[in-house]
């Protein structure tokens, strides 16, 4: 039984009213509060800093000064780049130095107060207390729109800082290979630059139009004035525009492109053919209302509603559009290319994070878009000199994180039957990686069945995650008809066993000799300062890192009871970490670390051992303790939607432990009612007695008893009603029998 599609998006009031873009701008969330549209190329947002880890998004809630407003940002990452074209509105004396947080005097930094700040989906505004200037920002997919209201009788001035961008703490400025600035007329300015930061060598171009002409322009190179020149070239370029006294607000349109200045100007003119700021703001809000509409929740807890809707908002920040209105884009090989009809190119694939929950969520909420992302990953991998995508950003492979988890995304799409995925094309990309390439420990992995800890950093995590990638590549090979290779990869996906020490019952580092590395402390990220053995984890979390063959992992411990006891010990252990642990090891429950992705599936593993009631209790605990209604609302980095996707799916009541499998494990739904638009159908999730406790007493599906502790993707997409009866005490019989436990390695 499928519920009918409603005439309006699930009958919900404007969901943008329940979004707070400030959630995650403090703590370690690393999100930005500015104006963007779903998956847009432009993220027009305030920058309070461009150097600290806390300011990877350009903005940190606790900062008290503002640099200006730039056009490109990353959402929730732990490494950074971007922040292109800083616009600084000011009065009076020209100041070219950005200063520092600790010493803002004499710089163009200005004080700011959250009291005069407004952030809503698609709109941001701030009144600057020192000058009285009111700044307002909104955006389209490829262009940003500024509106600056200057105090009456004051000369309006704008600094364009083309040297600004994210920089590493030990660098005084962003590394720029080359740059250009030019004023085509008193109302049109354009520029280009090539940046040597995280996406090393990326290209960015801009074009801007002004609603009123400037009276004068002064160029600067290396903060020295350059006169009598039509176009400025160099590396450290700035320009100051003087508009005189204005009688109305100054509006600025800015388009960007990775291709060239004409592409940026075309993006600008097609996206913003008029000067109606309020119309653009309204259109951005409408796009957000549409993006947020596939899920409707009923709850009397307004904080929960804000957290959930904001999580859905953050889940639409990345990937980001990376092709121009004319279909041109810069490929992963640096070449300019043209899109095939109907396709779109994207950037900002945080795959090590997002394969876990974000991509599965998109297959439910937006299967056509999920298919487009998958096709795009295949195309980018075929273009890239690096091969399959790891963490592509702005046409550059950053090589950030470990593994090749684009394989998981593609295998999931094939298993779920997403449209237009060419398995043969995908296998042509992964077959070489699977059997011939040797970098990052692949040669040792194939030869020894594990990666030695005295050969490669993060050897334990790599061994476990390469096993998962083998599992995913086995599915791609199967769909491509490469049966022999599929069977080989399926067998090789058991290599995780080779780093399990039965004596200590931990996944731990082994040396080239095969011996276990010493000394060993399960809280340590490495067995000595030179070698880190784990990636964003230690032995406690990595020991439960197997996602694709959970029953194989359970067998290593000696069976269900021993595995369950070991899980118990993880959550009950001391949360003490050793000196030198990175700051994003945050959100701890025992040695479970919700702030880092390797922990994200762990609470759901109890269901495989026949004790899903422990999953239910722990998932509810994480939902309640690790997500909050405020700037410090996230434990760990938001990571391009992954942290939010975990909350969304867990609050709905089910989670993809192994995305490739196309199955979801039940947790503990958070809301009395949730309705999800799934294609042409509606899935209605009812949780009776949800406030009485986290424990599932029983489930019915479309009125019939449902005894499994899991559900298939096909059943989710068929819609209908899932009705949970919840309680304060566990029903230890629910999901205990082998026949009702989640499938794994099938």
C-alpha positions in Angstrom: 0.0 0.0 0.0 1.4 3.4 -1.0 0.0 6.6 0.4 -1.1 9.1 -2.2 1.0 12.1 -3.1 -0.4 15.3 -1.5 -1.2 18.3 -3.6 1.2 20.5 -1.5 4.6 19.2 -0.3 3.3 16.9 2.4 1.1 19.6 3.8 3.9 21.4 5.6 4.0 25.1 6.5 7.0 27.0 5.1 9.9 24.8 6.4 12.4 27.6 6.0 10.9 29.2 9.1 12.4 26.3 11.2 15.9 26.7 9.9 18.6 28.3 12.0 21.8 28.7 9.9 23.7 29.5 13.1 23.6 26.0 14.3 27.1 24.6 13.9 28.8 27.9 13.4 30.4 27.5 16.8 32.1 24.6 18.5 33.6 22.3 15.8 30.7 22.4 13.3 32.6 24.6 10.8 29.5 25.7 8.9 28.9 29.1 7.4 25.7 31.2 8.0 25.6 33.1 4.7 23.4 33.1 1.6 23.4 30.1 -0.8 20.8 27.9 -2.6 20.7 24.1 -2.6 23.9 22.7 -4.1 24.8 26.2 -5.4 28.2 27.3 -6.8 28.0 30.5 -4.7 28.2 30.6 -0.9 28.1 34.3 -0.1 29.0 34.6 3.5 30.7 36.7 6.2 34.3 35.9 7.0 35.5 36.5 10.5 38.8 34.8 10.0 40.7 32.9 7.3 43.4 31.0 9.2 42.3 29.0 12.2 41.0 25.4 12.1 37.8 26.7 13.8 37.3 29.1 10.9 37.5 26.5 8.1 34.2 27.9 6.8 35.4 31.5 7.1 33.1 32.1 10.1 33.4 31.3 13.8 30.5 32.3 16.0 32.7 33.4 18.9 34.7 35.9 16.9 34.0 39.5 17.5 35.4 41.1 14.4 34.5 40.8 10.7 36.8 40.9 7.7 34.2 41.2 5.0 32.0 39.0 2.7 33.4 36.4 0.3 31.7 34.3 -2.3 32.8 30.7 -1.9 32.9 28.5 1.2 33.1 25.0 2.4 30.5 23.6 4.8 31.7 21.7 7.8 35.1 20.5 6.6 38.2 20.0 8.7 40.5 21.2 5.9 39.8 24.3 3.9 40.2 26.5 0.9 38.0 29.0 -1.0 36.8 32.4 0.4 37.2 34.0 -3.0 36.8 37.8 -3.6 36.4 39.5 -0.3 34.1 42.5 -0.4 34.7 45.1 2.4 32.3 48.0 2.6 33.8 50.9 4.6 33.8 54.7 5.3 36.8 57.0 5.5 40.4 56.0 5.4 41.6 53.2 3.2 43.1 50.3 5.2 44.6 47.4 3.3 45.7 45.1 6.0 43.3 42.4 7.3 44.9 42.6 10.8 44.4 39.7 13.2 41.8 38.6 15.7 44.2 39.6 18.5 45.3 42.9 16.9 42.5 44.4 14.7 43.6 48.0 15.2 44.7 49.8 12.0 43.2 47.1 9.7 40.0 46.8 7.7 38.6 44.5 10.3 35.5 45.9 12.0 33.5 45.0 15.1 30.4 42.9 14.7 27.6 41.8 17.0 25.1 39.0 16.7 22.5 41.4 18.0 22.5 43.0 14.5 22.8 39.8 12.5 20.1 37.9 10.6 20.6 34.6 8.9 17.8 32.7 7.1 17.9 30.3 4.1 19.1 32.3 1.1 19.6 35.6 3.0 22.1 37.1 5.4 22.3 40.7 6.9 24.5 42.5 9.3 24.7 46.0 10.5 28.3 47.1 11.2 28.3 49.0 14.5 31.5 51.0 13.8 30.2 52.5 10.5 26.5 52.0 10.5 26.7 50.2 7.1 24.0 47.7 6.6 25.1 44.7 4.5 22.6 42.3 2.9 23.4 39.2 0.9 21.4 36.7 -1.2 22.3 34.3 -4.0 21.3 32.3 -7.1 23.0 29.1 -8.2 25.9 30.9 -9.9 25.8 34.5 -8.7 25.8 36.5 -5.5 23.8 39.7 -4.8 25.0 42.3 -2.3 23.0 45.3 -1.1 24.9 47.9 1.0 23.1 50.8 2.7 25.5 53.5 3.7 24.8 56.2 6.2 23.4 59.4 4.7 26.0 62.0 3.8 29.0 59.6 4.0 31.2 58.7 1.0 30.6 55.0 0.2 33.7 52.9 -0.4 34.3 49.3 -1.2 37.6 47.3 -0.9 37.9 44.3 -3.2 40.6 42.0 -1.6 41.7 39.5 -4.3 44.5 38.3 -2.1 42.0 37.0 0.6 41.4 33.3 0.9 41.8 30.5 3.4 45.4 30.2 4.4 47.3 27.8 6.6 48.2 29.1 10.0 51.9 29.3 9.2 51.4 31.4 6.1 50.9 35.1 6.3 48.8 35.1 3.1 47.0 32.7 0.8 49.4 31.3 -1.8 48.4 32.7 -5.2 50.2 31.6 -8.4 48.9 34.4 -10.6 46.1 37.0 -10.5 44.4 39.7 -12.6 42.0 42.6 -11.9 40.4 44.8 -14.5 37.7 47.5 -14.6 35.9 47.1 -17.9 33.8 50.2 -17.1 32.8 52.2 -14.0 30.1 49.5 -13.4 31.9 46.3 -14.4 34.9 44.7 -12.8 36.4 41.3 -13.4 39.3 39.2 -12.2 41.0 35.8 -12.3 43.4 34.0 -10.1 45.0 30.6 -9.6 45.2 29.5 -5.9 47.7 27.1 -4.4 45.8 25.9 -1.3 44.1 22.6 -0.5 42.7 22.3 -4.1 46.2 23.0 -5.3 46.2 25.0 -8.5 42.5 25.6 -8.8 41.2 28.4 -11.1 38.6 31.0 -10.1 37.2 33.9 -12.1 34.7 36.6 -11.2 32.7 39.3 -12.9 30.7 42.0 -11.0 28.2 44.6 -12.0 27.4 47.7 -9.9 24.1 49.4 -9.7 25.9 52.8 -9.6 29.2 53.7 -11.1 32.2 54.3 -9.0 33.8 57.8 -9.2 37.3 56.4 -8.9 39.2 53.2 -8.6 42.6 52.7 -7.0 44.5 49.5 -7.7 47.1 48.0 -5.3 49.8 45.4 -5.7 51.5 44.1 -2.6 49.6 46.9 -0.8 51.3 49.6 -2.9 49.2 51.8 -5.1 49.4 51.3 -8.9 48.3 54.2 -11.1 47.3 54.8 -14.7 46.6 51.2 -15.5 43.5 49.6 -17.1 44.2 46.0 -15.9 46.4 44.8 -13.0 48.4 41.6 -13.0 50.5 40.0 -10.3 49.7 37.9 -7.3 48.6 40.1 -4.4 46.0 42.4 -5.9 43.4 44.7 -4.3 41.2 47.6 -5.5 39.4 50.3 -3.7 36.2 51.8 -5.3 34.9 55.3 -4.2 31.3 56.0 -5.0 31.0 59.4 -3.4 27.8 60.1 -1.4 25.0 57.8 -2.4 21.3 58.5 -2.2 20.2 54.9 -2.4 21.7 51.5 -1.5 24.5 50.1 -3.6 23.7 46.8 -5.2 26.5 44.5 -6.5 26.1 41.4 -8.6 28.9 38.9 -8.7 29.2 35.8 -10.9 31.9 33.2 -10.7 33.3 30.6 -13.0 36.2 28.1 -13.0 36.4 28.4 -16.8 37.1 32.1 -17.6 35.8 35.7 -17.1 33.3 35.5 -20.0 31.9 32.4 -18.3 31.6 34.3 -15.0 29.9 37.3 -16.8 27.5 35.0 -18.6 26.6 33.2 -15.3 26.0 36.6 -13.8 23.8 38.0 -16.5 21.7 34.9 -17.0 21.2 34.3 -13.3 20.6 38.0 -12.5 19.1 39.8 -15.4 17.6 42.5 -13.1 18.4 44.4 -9.9 15.5 43.3 -7.7 17.1 42.2 -4.5 13.9 41.2 -2.8 12.9 39.0 -5.8 16.2 37.2 -5.7 15.8 36.7 -2.0 12.3 35.4 -2.4 13.4 33.0 -5.2 16.2 31.7 -3.0 13.8 31.1 -0.2 11.4 29.3 -2.5 14.2 27.0 -3.6 15.0 26.2 0.0 11.3 25.5 0.8 11.2 23.0 -2.1 14.4 21.3 -1.0 13.2 21.0 2.6 9.7 19.8 1.7 10.2 16.1 1.1 10.1 15.4 4.9 7.4 16.6 7.3 7.6 16.0 11.0 5.0 16.4 13.7 6.4 17.3 17.1 5.6 19.6 20.0 9.3 20.2 20.7 10.3 23.3 18.7 14.0 22.8 19.4 13.8 19.3 17.9 12.0 20.8 14.9 14.7 23.4 14.4 17.6 20.9 14.8 16.0 18.5 12.3 15.0 21.1 9.7 18.4 22.8 10.0 20.1 19.4 9.5 18.1 18.9 6.3 19.2 22.4 5.3 22.9 21.6 5.9 22.4 18.3 3.9 21.9 20.5 0.8 25.1 22.5 1.0 27.3 20.0 -1.0 28.2 18.8 -3.5 28.4 22.2 -5.2 27.6 23.2 -8.8 30.8 23.3 -10.9 29.7 24.0 -14.4 28.7 27.2 -16.2 25.4 28.2 -17.7 26.8 27.5 -21.2 27.7 23.9 -20.2 31.4 24.5 -20.0 33.4 23.3 -17.0 37.0 22.6 -15.9 37.6 18.8 -15.8 39.6 16.9 -13.3 42.5 16.9 -15.8 42.5 20.7 -15.9 41.0 20.7 -19.4 38.0 22.8 -20.4 35.1 20.5 -21.3 31.5 20.7 -22.4 28.7 18.8 -20.6 26.6 16.2 -22.3 23.0 17.3 -22.6 21.1 17.0 -19.4 24.2 16.5 -17.2 25.6 18.8 -14.6 29.1 18.9 -13.1 29.7 19.2 -9.4 32.5 19.7 -6.9 33.0 19.3 -3.2 32.5 15.5 -2.8 33.6 14.7 0.8 33.3 11.0 0.0 35.1 9.5 3.0 32.4 11.2 5.1 29.3 11.2 2.9 29.3 7.6 1.6 28.1 6.5 5.0 24.8 8.3 5.3 24.5 11.4 3.1 24.5 9.5 -0.2 22.0 6.9 1.1 19.8 9.7 2.3 19.8 11.3 -1.2 18.8 8.0 -2.8 15.6 8.2 -0.7 14.8 11.9 -1.0 16.1 12.7 -4.5 17.0 9.5 -6.4 17.3 11.4 -9.8 19.8 13.8 -8.3 21.6 11.0 -6.5 21.9 9.3 -9.9 23.3 12.5 -11.4 25.9 12.7 -8.6 26.9 9.1 -9.2 27.3 9.5 -13.0 29.3 12.6 -12.3 31.7 10.7 -10.0 32.3 8.2 -12.7 33.0 10.8 -15.3 35.3 12.8 -12.9 37.2 9.6 -12.1 37.7 8.8 -15.8 39.0 12.3 -16.4 41.3 12.5 -13.4 45.0 11.5 -13.5 44.4 10.2 -10.0 41.7 7.8 -11.2 38.7 7.1 -9.0 37.6 10.1 -6.9 38.8 10.5 -3.3 38.0 14.1 -2.3 37.6 16.2 -5.5 37.4 19.9 -5.0 37.1 22.6 -7.7 38.5 20.3 -10.4 41.4 19.1 -8.3 41.9 15.8 -6.5 42.9 16.8 -2.9 43.8 13.1 -2.0 42.2 13.9 1.4 41.3 11.0 3.6 41.8 7.3 2.8 40.2 4.8 0.5 38.3 5.2 -2.7 34.8 5.4 -1.3 33.3 6.6 -4.6 33.1 2.9 -5.2 30.7 2.5 -2.4 28.5 5.3 -3.8 28.5 3.7 -7.2 27.8 0.2 -6.0 25.0 1.4 -3.8 23.4 3.2 -6.9 23.7 0.1 -8.9 22.1 -2.1 -6.2 19.3 0.4 -5.7 18.6 0.6 -9.5 19.2 4.4 -9.8 18.7 5.4 -13.4 21.5 5.8 -16.0 24.4 4.2 -14.1 26.7 2.5 -16.7 28.3 -0.4 -14.8 30.7 -1.2 -17.6 31.9 2.4 -17.7 32.3 2.3 -13.9 34.2 -1.0 -13.9 36.6 0.4 -16.5 37.5 3.0 -13.9 37.9 0.6 -10.9 39.4 -2.5 -12.5 42.9 -1.0 -12.6 42.7 0.3 -9.1 41.5 -3.1 -7.9 44.3 -5.2 -9.4 47.2 -3.0 -10.6 47.8 0.2 -8.7 50.3 0.2 -5.8 50.0 3.6 -4.1 48.9 4.2 -0.5 49.8 0.6 0.5 47.7 -1.2 -2.2 50.7 -3.4 -3.1 51.1 -4.6 0.5 47.4 -4.9 0.9 47.2 -7.3 -2.1 50.4 -9.2 -1.3 50.1 -9.6 2.5 46.3 -9.1 3.1 47.0 -6.1 5.3 49.0 -2.9 5.2 52.1 -2.9 7.5 52.2 -0.2 10.1 55.9 0.4 9.4 55.1 1.0 5.7 52.1 3.2 5.7 50.4 5.6 8.1 46.9 4.8 9.1 47.5 1.2 8.2 44.8 -0.4 10.3 42.1 2.0 9.1 43.3 1.6 5.5 43.2 -2.2 5.7 39.6 -2.1 7.0 38.4 0.5 4.6 40.1 -1.1 1.6 38.2 -4.2 2.5 35.0 -2.2 2.2 36.1 -0.8 -1.1 36.8 -4.3 -2.3 33.2 -5.2 -1.4 31.9 -2.3 -3.3 34.1 -3.0 -6.3 33.0 -6.6 -6.3 29.4 -5.4 -6.8 30.5 -3.0 -9.6 32.3 -5.9 -11.3 29.3 -8.1 -10.9 27.0 -5.6 -12.6 29.6 -5.2 -15.4 29.6 -9.0 -16.0 33.2 -9.5 -14.6 32.2 -12.5 -12.5 35.7 -13.8 -11.8 37.0 -10.4 -10.7 33.9 -10.0 -8.6 34.5 -13.2 -6.7 38.1 -12.3 -6.1 37.2 -9.0 -4.7 34.5 -10.5 -2.6 37.0 -12.9 -1.0 39.6 -10.1 -0.6 37.0 -7.9 1.2 37.7 -10.2 4.2 41.2 -8.8 4.6 40.0 -6.8 7.7 40.5 -10.1 9.6 44.2 -9.8 9.2 44.5 -6.8 11.6 42.3 -8.4 14.3 44.3 -9.5 17.4 42.2 -12.3 19.1 44.2 -11.9 22.3 43.5 -8.2 22.9 40.3 -8.3 20.8 41.3 -5.1 19.0 42.0 -4.2 15.4 45.6 -3.2 15.8 48.8 -2.4 13.7 51.0 -5.2 12.4 54.6 -4.8 11.1 56.1 -6.1 7.9 57.3 -9.1 9.8 53.7 -9.9 10.7 54.2 -9.2 14.4 51.9 -6.9 16.3 53.4 -3.4 16.7 54.3 -2.4 20.2 53.6 -0.6 22.4 49.9 -0.8 22.0 47.3 1.4 23.8 43.8 1.2 22.3 43.3 4.9 23.0 46.3 5.9 20.9 46.1 6.9 17.3 49.5 5.4 16.6 52.0 3.0 18.1 54.7 5.7 18.1 54.9 9.4 17.2 56.0 8.7 13.6 53.3 6.2 12.7 49.6 6.9 13.0 47.8 3.7 12.7 44.2 4.9 12.5 42.2 7.6 10.6 40.1 9.9 12.8 39.8 7.0 15.3 41.8 4.7 17.6 41.6 1.0 18.2 38.4 1.3 20.1 36.4 2.6 17.2 38.3 0.8 14.4 37.6 -2.5 16.0 34.0 -2.0 15.1 34.8 -0.5 11.7 33.6 -3.4 9.5 30.4 -2.4 7.8 29.9 -4.9 5.0 30.6 -8.2 6.8 29.3 -7.7 10.3 28.7 -11.4 11.0 32.3 -12.1 9.9 33.4 -9.5 12.4 31.2 -11.0 15.1 32.8 -14.4 14.5 36.2 -12.9 15.3 35.1 -12.2 18.8 33.7 -15.7 19.3 30.0 -15.0 18.8 27.1 -12.8 19.6 27.6 -12.6 23.4 31.3 -11.7 23.2 30.6 -9.1 20.5 27.8 -7.5 22.5 30.0 -7.4 25.6 32.8 -5.7 23.6 30.3 -3.1 22.3 29.2 -2.5 25.8 32.8 -1.9 26.9 33.2 0.6 24.1 30.4 2.8 25.4 31.3 2.2 29.0 35.0 2.9 28.8 36.7 6.0 30.1 36.5 8.9 27.6 40.1 9.9 28.4 42.2 10.4 25.3 46.0 10.5 25.1 47.9 13.8 24.7 48.1 14.8 21.0 44.6 13.6 20.1 43.1 15.9 17.4 40.4 18.4 18.5 37.8 16.8 16.3 37.7 13.7 18.5 34.6 15.2 20.1 31.2 13.9 21.2 32.4 11.0 23.3 30.3 8.3 24.9 32.9 6.1 26.5 35.3 5.6 23.6 32.6 6.1 21.0 33.3 9.4 19.2 30.3 10.8 17.4 32.3 13.7 16.1 34.3 11.4 13.8 32.6 9.3 11.0 34.2 5.9 11.8 31.9 5.7 14.8 28.7 6.6 13.0 27.4 3.0 12.3 28.6 1.5 15.6 25.5 1.9 17.7 23.5 0.0 15.1 25.7 -3.1 15.3 23.9 -4.5 18.4 21.0 -5.4 16.0 23.3 -7.9 14.3 24.1 -9.6 17.7 20.4 -10.0 18.4 20.1 -7.1 20.9 18.5 -4.3 18.9 17.1 -2.8 22.0 20.6 -1.7 22.9 20.8 0.0 19.5 17.5 1.8 20.2 18.7 3.1 23.6 22.1 4.3 22.3 20.7 5.9 19.2 18.2 7.9 21.2 21.0 8.9 23.6 23.2 10.1 20.7 20.3 12.1 19.1 19.6 13.8 22.4 23.2 14.5 23.6 25.2 15.1 20.4 22.9 17.6 18.6 21.8 20.8 20.1 19.8 23.9 19.3 22.5 26.6 19.1 25.8 27.6 17.5 27.6 24.9 19.4 25.0 22.4 18.1 27.2 19.7 16.6 29.8 17.3 17.9 32.6 17.4 15.4 32.7 18.8 11.9 29.5 18.8 9.9 31.5 17.4 7.0 29.4 18.4 3.9 26.2 17.0 5.3 27.3 13.7 6.8 26.7 14.7 10.4 23.3 16.1 9.5 22.4 13.1 7.5 23.1 10.8 10.5 20.7 12.9 12.5 18.0 12.9 9.8 18.0 9.2 9.2 18.4 8.2 12.8 15.5 10.6 13.8 13.4 8.9 11.1 14.2 5.5 12.7 16.5 3.7 10.3 20.1 3.8 9.2 22.4 2.3 6.4 25.1 0.4 8.2 26.3 -1.0 4.8 25.2 1.4 2.1 26.0 -1.1 -0.7 23.5 -3.6 0.7 20.4 -1.5 0.2 19.1 -2.2 3.7 18.6 -0.1 6.8 18.7 -1.1 10.4 16.0 0.2 12.8 17.0 2.5 15.6 14.6 4.7 17.6 12.4 7.2 15.8 12.4 10.6 17.4 9.1 12.1 16.3 5.4 11.0 16.8 4.9 11.3 13.0 7.2 11.8 10.0 6.1 11.7 6.4 8.7 11.3 3.7 8.1 11.8 0.0 9.7 8.8 -1.7 9.4 9.2 -5.4 5.7 9.1 -6.3 4.8 7.6 -2.9 4.7 8.8 0.7 6.3 6.8 3.6 4.4 7.6 6.9 6.3 6.8 10.0 4.3 6.8 13.2 5.9 6.3 16.6 3.2 5.7 19.3 4.5 6.6 22.8 7.7 8.0 21.4 8.2 10.2 24.5 7.7 7.3 26.9 11.0 5.7 26.0 13.4 4.6 23.2 12.5 1.0 23.0 10.5 -0.6 20.2 7.7 -2.8 21.5 6.4 -3.8 18.1 6.2 -2.6 14.4 3.5 -2.9 11.9 3.9 -2.2 8.2 0.7 -1.3 6.3 -1.2 -2.8 9.2 0.6 -6.2 9.3 3.0 -7.3 12.0 6.6 -6.7 11.1 9.2 -8.6 13.1 12.5 -7.7 11.4 15.0 -5.2 12.9 15.7 -3.9 9.5 13.9 -2.8 6.3 15.0 -2.8 2.6 15.4 0.2 0.4 12.7 -1.1 -1.9 10.2 -1.3 0.9 11.1 2.3 2.0 10.6 3.5 -1.5 7.2 1.8 -1.9 5.8 4.1 0.8 2.9 3.1 3.0 2.9 3.2 6.8 5.5 2.1 9.3 4.0 2.1 12.8 6.2 1.8 15.8 4.9 1.2 19.3 7.6 2.6 21.7 8.0 2.1 25.5 10.2 2.7 28.5 11.3 -0.9 28.9 13.0 -3.0 26.1 11.2 -5.8 24.3 14.1 -8.1 24.2 12.3 -10.6 21.9 12.0 -8.1 19.1 14.6 -8.7 16.4 16.4 -11.4 18.5 15.9 -14.4 16.2 18.4 -14.9 13.5 15.7 -14.7 10.8 14.8 -11.2 11.9 18.4 -9.8 12.1 19.8 -7.5 9.4 21.4 -9.2 6.4 25.2 -8.7 5.9 27.7 -9.8 3.2 24.9 -10.9 0.8 
